[in-house]
Amino acid sequence: MFGRKPTLPTTGIMEAQTLQSHDAKIWAAYLNHYLPIIQEKARENIMAAQERQAQYYNR
């Protein structure tokens, strides 16, 4: 949008999926494996951002 691509929490965790048909059980297993990892990474990023913002606010 402003000259660079955004860095998202899922950028390095989930590989790009090619368009193909997935069995529902395989897809559910894939999501059950990766969603907790992504959520934890997002939680860590949010906590780090909150600490950084608190340092600037509480000067």
Contacts in CASP RR format, 6 or more apart in sequence:
PFRMAT RR
TARGET T0000
AUTHOR 0000-0000-0000
METHOD contacts of the structure
MODEL  1
MFGRKPTLPTTGIMEAQTLQSHDAKIWAAYLNHYLPIIQEKARENIMAAQ
ERQAQYYNR
9 38 0 8 1.000
9 41 0 8 1.000
9 42 0 8 1.000
9 45 0 8 1.000
10 38 0 8 1.000
13 34 0 8 1.000
13 37 0 8 1.000
13 38 0 8 1.000
13 41 0 8 1.000
14 34 0 8 1.000
14 38 0 8 1.000
22 30 0 8 1.000
END
